[in-house]
Amino acid sequence: MYKIAIDRCLKWIEEQMLSFDNGRWGVYERIKTDCMERVVLCRPDTASEYMKVLHLYKECFGDNGKERIYENIKNWLLYAQNRMQNERNTAFPFALIDGNKKYMSDKSLYENDNAKIIINLLDLYRYTKDEALKTAALACADFWAGIQTDEGFFYTEDKTMLQHPYPKGTCFVLWMMAAQFDCYDVTGNKKYLECGEKALRYISRNIKGNRIRSSYETAHTEEWRPIASESYIALLCLARSYKILKRDDIKNLIIRLRDFSFSLIDEETGAVRNCNAESKNASLQNDENLCDLVYTQGFALNALLGLYSVFQKEDCYLKAKKLADWLCSVQLNENNSLIDGGWRGSYNLKLKKYNGRCNNALEEGGSSSIYTGWCALPILMGLLKLETHLRY
């Protein structure tokens, strides 16, 4: 029942967001409709999400004729990592301009982006047994494990590494915690377990009452990211970790965080609101009527499905399905082939239309941004998982 929405989005990506020669130089990040600009950044995390979606689609519906695109994206992703290796580390860059020209001006590395790549590549390795994907994922994980601090977050004073200056943000540590546990699951190497454990302890110290502290609260960064985003990313990462380790301490953290996250779900639509009255100060994205799609809805969908997979609680599945149905209902259909099939970045439940953005200095998210990665592709992952469950 979700195939129409999935096919429409994949058509949009293939026709509008792939670089030259069927993705030979990666996938473009987003389109900004306020100035009708396709942002020239090609991001490795988006590439890994796209590869995973193409594989899940093939598993669900059979051969989709996208093997060449998949191989192009894979080869570009490895190329991007190799460029970093030439500059003394094995992380993935944030982005390459037009896929092959140069890095962003500050060349920062982001552990949340890198961790998502590790997770996606290891999932694909589990499916395909492609050793190149495992090798790339572990090389990246080794870089981050090598600069983990005793406190549990990831940082180095070596300026040649050109890391961003806000490593204490909870969303950065959450993703890398889950990625390191994934590496342990695949290899059995306890260095990854120990790295994940230190990150888990850091996260545990940054739970305030029944919710995670935001990156805005812990590091005064990511002010555009609503507390809903980090709350559901926490559930997603903890559910993955529990599935690997089966430990009561992780289960208890999930139970502790679950009620607040569920309280953000709009009863009528199933969409996740950015915040509630008690959490408005957790970020600058503090309008209770807005629903962020770039950083929240797709991860919330996958978190709910992750909780259902781990605990077999029917309410998690029903919440996921209701959210998925709402996402399909607001998928872009504006008679504009440049954007139709995607999702805008911010929806107003009170006005019942796309509207709004965070009031900050950066152009992040908002109703004029249509993202490929972070937004459309995680939504597709969730829809494909639901479709597979319904079909089989």
C-alpha positions in Angstrom: 0.0 0.0 0.0 3.0 2.3 0.4 4.6 1.4 -3.0 3.1 4.4 -4.9 4.7 6.9 -2.4 8.0 5.0 -2.5 8.1 4.9 -6.3 7.2 8.6 -6.6 10.0 9.6 -4.3 12.6 7.3 -6.0 11.5 8.8 -9.4 12.1 12.3 -8.0 15.6 11.4 -6.7 16.6 9.7 -9.9 15.4 12.5 -12.2 16.4 15.5 -10.1 18.9 14.6 -7.4 21.4 12.2 -8.9 24.7 13.6 -10.2 26.1 13.1 -13.7 25.9 9.6 -15.2 23.4 7.9 -12.9 25.0 9.0 -9.6 28.6 8.6 -10.7 29.5 11.6 -8.4 27.0 11.0 -5.6 23.5 12.3 -4.6 22.7 16.0 -4.2 21.7 17.1 -0.7 18.5 19.2 -1.3 16.5 21.7 -3.3 15.7 25.2 -1.8 12.4 26.4 -3.3 12.7 30.0 -2.0 15.5 30.6 -4.6 15.0 27.5 -6.8 18.5 26.2 -6.1 19.7 22.6 -6.0 22.4 22.7 -3.4 25.6 21.4 -4.9 26.7 19.3 -1.9 27.0 15.6 -2.4 27.0 13.9 0.9 28.3 10.4 1.8 25.6 9.9 4.5 22.9 10.5 1.9 24.7 8.1 -0.5 24.7 5.3 2.1 21.0 5.9 2.8 20.2 5.7 -0.9 22.1 2.5 -1.2 20.2 1.0 1.7 16.9 2.1 0.2 17.7 0.6 -3.2 18.6 -2.7 -1.6 15.4 -2.8 0.6 13.3 -2.0 -2.5 14.8 -4.9 -4.3 14.3 -7.2 -1.4 10.6 -6.1 -1.1 9.5 -5.8 -4.7 12.2 -7.8 -6.7 14.7 -6.6 -9.3 14.3 -2.8 -9.9 16.9 -2.4 -12.6 18.9 0.0 -10.4 22.1 -2.0 -10.1 24.1 0.5 -12.1 23.0 3.3 -9.9 23.7 1.3 -6.7 27.3 0.4 -8.0 27.9 4.1 -8.9 26.9 5.3 -5.5 28.9 2.6 -3.8 32.0 3.5 -5.8 31.6 7.2 -5.2 31.2 6.6 -1.4 34.5 4.6 -1.3 36.1 7.3 -3.4 35.0 10.0 -0.9 36.5 8.0 2.0 39.7 7.4 0.1 40.1 11.2 -0.4 40.0 11.6 3.3 42.5 8.8 3.8 44.9 10.6 1.6 44.7 13.4 4.2 45.6 11.2 7.2 42.3 9.7 8.4 39.7 7.2 7.4 36.5 9.1 8.2 34.0 10.3 5.6 33.9 14.0 4.6 30.7 15.9 5.3 30.3 16.6 1.6 32.1 17.1 -1.7 31.0 20.0 -3.9 29.4 18.5 -7.1 30.7 15.2 -5.8 34.3 15.6 -7.1 35.6 19.2 -6.8 36.5 20.1 -3.3 35.4 19.9 0.4 33.2 22.4 2.2 35.3 25.4 3.3 35.8 24.2 6.9 36.2 20.5 6.0 34.6 19.6 9.3 33.9 15.9 10.2 30.6 15.0 11.8 30.3 11.8 13.9 26.5 11.7 13.5 26.9 11.6 9.7 29.8 9.2 9.9 27.9 6.9 12.3 24.9 6.7 10.0 27.2 5.6 7.2 28.7 2.9 9.4 25.3 1.6 10.4 24.0 1.6 6.8 27.1 0.0 5.4 27.1 -2.8 8.0 23.4 -3.4 7.4 24.2 -3.7 3.7 27.1 -6.0 4.6 24.7 -8.2 6.6 22.4 -8.4 3.5 25.0 -8.8 0.8 28.3 -10.0 2.4 30.1 -7.3 0.4 33.5 -7.2 2.2 34.3 -3.7 0.7 31.4 -2.2 2.7 32.5 -3.9 5.9 36.1 -2.7 5.4 35.0 0.9 4.8 32.7 0.9 7.8 35.3 -0.5 10.2 38.0 1.9 8.9 35.7 4.8 9.7 34.8 3.4 13.1 38.5 2.9 13.9 39.1 6.6 13.3 36.4 7.7 15.7 37.2 5.1 18.3 40.8 6.4 18.2 39.8 10.0 19.2 37.1 9.1 21.8 37.7 10.9 25.1 37.5 9.3 28.6 34.1 11.2 29.0 32.7 9.3 26.1 32.3 11.9 23.4 34.6 12.2 20.3 37.2 14.9 20.0 40.9 15.6 19.2 43.1 18.6 19.5 44.9 17.6 16.3 43.9 20.4 14.0 44.8 18.4 10.9 41.7 16.3 11.6 39.5 19.4 11.1 36.7 18.3 13.4 33.7 20.4 14.2 33.9 22.2 17.6 30.7 20.8 19.3 31.4 17.1 20.1 29.4 17.1 23.3 26.1 17.3 21.5 24.0 14.3 22.4 22.9 13.5 18.9 26.5 13.2 17.8 27.3 10.7 20.6 24.1 8.7 20.2 24.7 7.8 16.6 28.3 6.8 17.1 27.4 4.7 20.2 25.0 2.6 18.0 27.6 2.4 15.2 30.3 1.1 17.5 28.0 -1.5 19.0 27.1 -2.5 15.4 30.9 -3.0 14.7 31.2 -5.2 17.7 28.2 -7.2 16.5 29.8 -7.8 13.1 33.4 -8.4 14.3 33.3 -9.5 18.0 36.1 -7.1 18.6 35.8 -5.7 22.1 37.4 -2.4 21.3 34.1 -1.4 19.6 32.1 -2.7 22.6 34.3 -0.6 25.0 33.9 2.5 22.7 30.1 2.0 22.6 30.0 1.5 26.4 31.8 4.8 27.1 29.4 6.6 24.7 26.4 5.0 26.5 27.6 6.2 29.8 27.9 9.7 28.5 24.3 9.5 27.1 23.1 8.1 30.5 24.5 11.1 32.2 22.6 13.4 29.9 19.1 12.1 30.5 17.1 14.8 32.3 14.0 13.3 34.0 12.3 11.4 31.3 14.0 12.9 28.2 17.4 13.2 26.6 19.1 16.6 27.0 19.3 18.2 23.6 22.6 19.2 21.8 21.5 22.8 22.3 21.4 22.2 26.1 24.6 20.1 26.3 26.8 22.0 23.8 24.8 25.1 22.6 24.7 23.7 19.0 22.2 22.2 16.6 19.7 24.9 17.7 17.6 24.2 14.7 17.1 20.6 15.7 13.9 20.1 17.8 14.0 18.0 20.9 11.7 15.6 19.1 14.5 14.7 16.8 17.0 13.8 19.5 14.4 12.0 21.5 13.5 9.7 18.7 17.1 9.3 17.5 17.8 8.2 21.1 15.1 5.6 20.9 16.3 4.4 17.5 19.9 4.1 18.6 19.1 2.5 21.9 16.7 0.0 20.2 19.5 -1.0 17.8 21.9 -1.3 20.7 19.5 -3.4 22.8 18.9 -5.8 19.8 22.6 -6.5 19.8 23.4 -6.6 23.5 20.0 -7.6 25.1 20.9 -5.7 28.3 18.5 -4.6 30.9 20.2 -1.2 31.5 19.6 -0.3 27.8 16.0 -1.5 28.0 15.5 0.6 31.1 16.8 3.7 29.3 14.3 3.1 26.5 11.4 2.7 29.0 12.6 5.9 30.7 12.6 7.9 27.5 9.6 6.4 25.8 6.7 8.3 27.4 8.1 11.8 26.7 8.7 10.8 23.0 5.2 9.4 22.7 3.7 12.5 24.3 4.9 14.5 21.2 2.7 12.4 18.8 -0.3 14.3 17.5 -3.4 12.3 18.2 -5.2 13.1 15.0 -2.5 12.6 12.4 0.2 10.5 14.1 2.8 13.2 13.3 5.5 14.1 15.8 5.4 17.7 17.1 8.7 19.5 17.6 8.2 20.0 21.3 5.6 20.4 24.0 5.1 23.2 26.6 7.6 21.6 29.0 10.4 21.2 26.4 10.2 24.5 24.5 13.5 25.7 25.8 15.4 22.6 24.6 16.1 24.3 21.2 15.2 27.3 19.0 12.9 24.9 17.1 10.2 25.5 19.7 6.8 25.9 17.9 4.5 23.2 19.2 2.4 23.4 16.0 5.3 22.6 13.7 6.4 19.1 12.7 10.0 18.9 11.5 10.5 16.4 8.6 14.2 16.8 8.0 15.5 15.6 11.3 12.5 14.0 13.0 9.7 12.2 11.2 11.8 9.6 9.3 13.8 8.7 12.3 10.7 8.6 14.5 9.1 6.2 12.0 12.2 3.9 12.1 12.5 4.2 15.9 8.9 3.1 16.3 9.5 0.2 14.0 12.8 -0.6 15.9 10.9 -0.7 19.2 8.3 -2.9 17.7 11.0 -5.3 16.3 12.7 -5.5 19.7 9.7 -5.6 22.1 6.8 -6.7 19.8 4.5 -4.1 21.3 1.6 -3.6 19.0 1.1 0.1 19.9 4.5 0.9 18.5 3.6 -0.7 15.2 0.2 1.1 15.1 1.9 4.4 15.9 4.4 3.8 13.0 1.7 3.0 10.6 -0.3 6.1 11.5 2.8 8.3 11.1 3.5 6.6 7.7 0.0 7.2 6.5 0.3 10.8 7.4 3.6 11.2 5.7 2.1 9.7 2.5 -0.8 12.1 2.7 1.6 15.2 2.8 4.1 13.9 0.2 4.6 16.7 -2.3 2.2 16.8 -5.2 2.4 20.4 -6.4 2.5 19.8 -10.2 6.2 20.6 -10.1 8.6 17.8 -11.3 11.6 19.5 -9.6 10.2 18.6 -6.1 7.2 16.4 -6.3 7.7 13.1 -4.6 9.8 14.5 -1.8 8.8 16.2 1.5 9.3 19.8 2.6 11.1 20.3 5.9 8.4 21.8 8.1 4.7 21.2 8.4 2.2 23.2 10.5 -0.5 21.0 12.0 -2.6 24.0 13.0 -2.6 25.4 9.5 -2.7 22.0 7.9 0.0 22.9 5.4 3.8 23.1 5.0 4.9 26.2 6.8 7.7 27.5 9.1 11.3 27.1 9.9 13.6 27.6 12.9 14.4 31.2 13.8 18.2 30.9 13.7 21.1 32.3 11.7 21.5 29.3 9.4 19.2 28.2 6.6 18.3 24.8 8.1 15.3 22.8 7.3 12.1 24.8 6.9 9.2 24.6 4.4 11.4 25.8 1.5 13.9 22.9 1.9 13.3 19.5 0.2 16.1 17.2 1.5 17.1 13.9 -0.1 19.1 12.5 2.8 18.0 12.8 6.4 14.4 13.4 5.3 13.2 11.5 2.2 15.4 8.5 2.3 14.8 7.6 6.0 11.1 8.0 5.4 11.5 5.5 2.5 13.4 3.1 4.7 10.4 3.1 7.1 7.8 2.8 4.4 9.8 -0.2 2.9 9.9 -1.9 6.2 6.2 -1.5 6.7 5.5 -2.6 3.2 7.7 -5.7 3.7 5.8 -6.5 6.9 2.4 -6.1 5.2 3.5 -8.2 2.2 5.1 -11.1 4.0 
